[in-house]
């Protein structure tokens, strides 16, 4: 697979990842446990806001691999 094709598929995968991650984060943010505690809300939003980076790293490194 050429690097251009990997970048196309990787971009689509990243867009899907971000959309799914944000929808799940919004759904989980509605839990009563989080609504009752501002401390838990702060921790949750930091983790949810930065958490998508870990699954995105392998996709990005796969996209940037040189052609074989």
N, CA, C and O of each residue as an XYZ file, in Angstrom:
272
protein
N       0.848     -1.169      0.000
C       0.000      0.000      0.000
C       0.897      1.236      0.000
O       1.867      1.320      0.752
N       0.559      2.167     -0.838
C       1.376      3.377     -0.911
C       1.069      4.299      0.263
O       0.054      4.152      0.943
N       1.959      5.239      0.481
C       1.788      6.166      1.607
C       0.560      7.047      1.393
O      -0.105      7.421      2.359
N       0.256      7.379      0.151
C      -0.924      8.202     -0.120
C      -2.205      7.465      0.242
O      -3.139      8.066      0.774
N      -2.255      6.168     -0.043
C      -3.431      5.371      0.295
C      -3.549      5.207      1.806
O      -4.644      5.290      2.360
N      -2.419      4.973      2.469
C      -2.440      4.858      3.933
C      -2.902      6.154      4.570
O      -3.649      6.131      5.548
N      -2.468      7.288      4.028
C      -2.897      8.576      4.581
C      -4.394      8.793      4.382
O      -5.064      9.349      5.252
N      -4.914      8.361      3.247
C      -6.355      8.479      3.019
C      -7.131      7.647      4.032
O      -8.032      8.158      4.696
N      -6.783      6.360      4.153
C      -7.477      5.496      5.097
C      -7.240      5.938      6.539
O      -8.147      5.860      7.367
N      -6.036      6.399      6.843
C      -5.736      6.870      8.189
C      -6.525      8.112      8.554
O      -6.973      8.253      9.692
N      -6.698      9.010      7.603
C      -7.484     10.217      7.849
C      -8.937      9.865      8.123
O      -9.559     10.417      9.031
N      -9.472      8.944      7.333
C     -10.847      8.504      7.555
C     -10.972      7.834      8.928
O     -11.935      8.075      9.655
N      -9.991      6.991      9.277
C     -10.021      6.316     10.577
C      -9.930      7.325     11.722
O     -10.611      7.168     12.735
N      -9.105      8.348     11.576
C      -8.994      9.366     12.623
C     -10.293     10.152     12.779
O     -10.707     10.459     13.897
N     -10.926     10.473     11.668
C     -12.199     11.189     11.745
C     -13.271     10.343     12.432
O     -14.034     10.848     13.256
N     -13.325      9.062     12.092
C     -14.283      8.162     12.739
C     -13.973      8.052     14.231
O     -14.879      8.096     15.063
N     -12.689      7.908     14.566
C     -12.275      7.812     15.969
C     -12.717      9.040     16.756
O     -13.270      8.906     17.847
N     -12.485     10.219     16.225
C     -12.819     11.448     16.948
C     -14.335     11.585     17.112
O     -14.807     11.989     18.175
N     -15.089     11.257     16.079
C     -16.553     11.365     16.175
C     -17.102     10.371     17.195
O     -17.910     10.739     18.049
N     -16.670      9.121     17.110
C     -17.156      8.101     18.050
C     -16.720      8.442     19.475
O     -17.509      8.338     20.413
N     -15.459      8.851     19.629
C     -14.949      9.204     20.961
C     -15.763     10.353     21.566
O     -16.126     10.302     22.741
N     -16.046     11.372     20.781
C     -16.781     12.517     21.331
C     -18.219     12.147     21.671
O     -18.749     12.610     22.681
N     -18.859     11.318     20.844
C     -20.217     10.901     21.159
C     -20.264     10.057     22.431
O     -21.157     10.227     23.262
N     -19.300      9.145     22.580
C     -19.243      8.355     23.813
C     -18.946      9.231     25.025
O     -19.526      9.035     26.093
N     -18.051     10.189     24.862
C     -17.711     11.078     25.969
C     -18.923     11.907     26.394
O     -19.161     12.109     27.584
N     -19.684     12.383     25.410
C     -20.890     13.153     25.751
C     -21.925     12.289     26.448
O     -22.589     12.745     27.379
N     -22.070     11.040     26.005
C     -23.038     10.146     26.636
C     -22.633      9.820     28.064
O     -23.472      9.823     28.965
N     -21.349      9.539     28.276
C     -20.886      9.212     29.622
C     -20.909     10.420     30.547
O     -21.036     10.264     31.761
N     -20.791     11.608     29.999
C     -20.806     12.818     30.823
C     -22.164     13.049     31.469
O     -22.276     13.826     32.418
N     -23.192     12.384     30.966
C     -24.534     12.554     31.508
C     -24.816     11.655     32.706
O     -25.898     11.728     33.288
N     -23.865     10.811     33.081
C     -24.067      9.913     34.214
C     -24.304     10.716     35.494
O     -23.652     11.737     35.715
N     -25.229     10.264     36.333
C     -25.517     10.993     37.579
C     -24.303     11.113     38.502
O     -24.176     12.097     39.231
N     -23.419     10.127     38.476
C     -22.236     10.182     39.335
C     -21.391     11.402     39.000
O     -20.884     12.074     39.898
N     -21.237     11.690     37.710
C     -20.444     12.848     37.302
C     -21.187     14.154     37.531
O     -20.568     15.176     37.828
N     -22.495     14.132     37.398
C     -23.278     15.355     37.565
C     -23.251     15.861     38.999
O     -23.448     17.051     39.242
N     -23.010     14.963     39.950
C     -23.047     15.349     41.360
C     -21.728     15.909     41.882
O     -21.721     16.591     42.907
N     -20.632     15.644     41.219
C     -19.333     16.044     41.752
C     -18.548     16.875     40.738
O     -18.277     16.423     39.626
N     -18.192     18.078     41.132
C     -17.400     18.925     40.247
C     -15.986     18.395     40.091
O     -15.383     18.552     39.029
N     -15.449     17.774     41.127
C     -14.106     17.205     41.036
C     -14.071     16.070     40.018
O     -13.174     16.007     39.176
N     -15.054     15.176     40.103
C     -15.123     14.083     39.131
C     -15.360     14.606     37.721
O     -14.827     14.052     36.759
N     -16.143     15.651     37.589
C     -16.362     16.244     36.277
C     -15.057     16.779     35.695
O     -14.768     16.571     34.517
N     -14.280     17.460     36.510
C     -13.003     17.996     36.037
C     -12.059     16.904     35.587
O     -11.450     16.999     34.522
N     -11.936     15.857     36.403
C     -11.069     14.734     36.042
C     -11.578     14.055     34.777
O     -10.798     13.725     33.883
N     -12.887     13.849     34.707
C     -13.473     13.175     33.545
C     -13.204     13.956     32.260
O     -12.808     13.369     31.253
N     -13.412     15.258     32.285
C     -13.235     16.043     31.068
C     -11.775     16.121     30.635
O     -11.489     16.203     29.440
N     -10.861     16.096     31.577
C      -9.442     16.051     31.202
C      -9.109     14.716     30.550
O      -8.446     14.674     29.513
N      -9.568     13.627     31.157
C      -9.302     12.295     30.602
C     -10.005     12.119     29.256
O      -9.408     11.614     28.305
N     -11.258     12.528     29.174
C     -12.005     12.382     27.919
C     -11.434     13.284     26.829
O     -11.431     12.916     25.654
N     -10.960     14.441     27.207
C     -10.412     15.370     26.223
C      -9.078     14.936     25.665
O      -8.783     15.179     24.495
N      -8.270     14.297     26.487
C      -6.944     13.857     26.035
C      -6.877     12.383     25.687
O      -5.898     11.926     25.097
N      -7.905     11.639     26.047
C      -7.887     10.187     25.887
C      -7.863      9.693     24.458
O      -7.371      8.593     24.202
N      -8.379     10.470     23.514
C      -8.403     10.025     22.126
C      -7.000      9.988     21.515
O      -6.792      9.365     20.474
N      -6.050     10.647     22.155
C      -4.692     10.712     21.598
C      -4.035      9.326     21.596
O      -3.355      8.972     20.633
N      -4.228      8.545     22.651
C      -3.602      7.215     22.720
C      -4.052      6.285     21.594
O      -3.198      5.648     20.977
N      -5.348      6.175     21.295
C      -5.724      5.335     20.156
C      -5.327      5.935     18.806
O      -5.195      5.205     17.824
N      -5.136      7.245     18.745
C      -4.776      7.881     17.475
C      -3.298      7.689     17.138
O      -2.928      7.713     15.964
N      -2.457      7.501     18.140
C      -1.010      7.388     17.883
C      -0.649      6.218     16.969
O       0.141      6.417     16.046
N      -1.182      5.006     17.172
C      -0.842      3.931     16.239
C      -1.336      4.189     14.812
O      -0.689      3.790     13.844
N      -2.477      4.851     14.692
C      -2.992      5.160     13.358
C      -2.056      6.133     12.653
O      -1.757      5.962     11.471
N      -1.600      7.134     13.358
C      -0.709      8.140     12.763
C       0.634      7.509     12.413
O       1.179      7.780     11.343
N       1.174      6.677     13.294
C       2.467      6.049     12.974
C       2.335      5.091     11.795
O       3.271      4.957     11.008
N       1.182      4.415     11.656
C       0.949      3.557     10.502
C       0.846      4.397      9.225
O       1.344      3.996      8.173
N       0.203      5.553      9.318
C       0.064      6.409      8.151
C       1.419      6.909      7.646
O       1.617      7.048      6.439
N       2.333      7.173      8.546
C       3.613      7.778      8.175
C       4.715      6.790      7.863
O       5.840      7.186      7.557
N       4.399      5.501      7.938
C       5.396      4.485      7.601
C       5.837      4.658      6.151
O       4.999      4.901      5.282
N       7.134      4.537      5.870
C       7.568      4.677      4.469
C       7.098      3.500      3.612
O       6.820      2.413      4.119
N       7.019      3.741      2.321
C       6.639      2.667      1.396
C       7.656      1.549      1.449
O       8.853      1.779      1.619
N       7.152      0.322      1.297
C       8.049     -0.835      1.351
C       8.764     -1.051      0.039
O       9.556     -1.985     -0.086
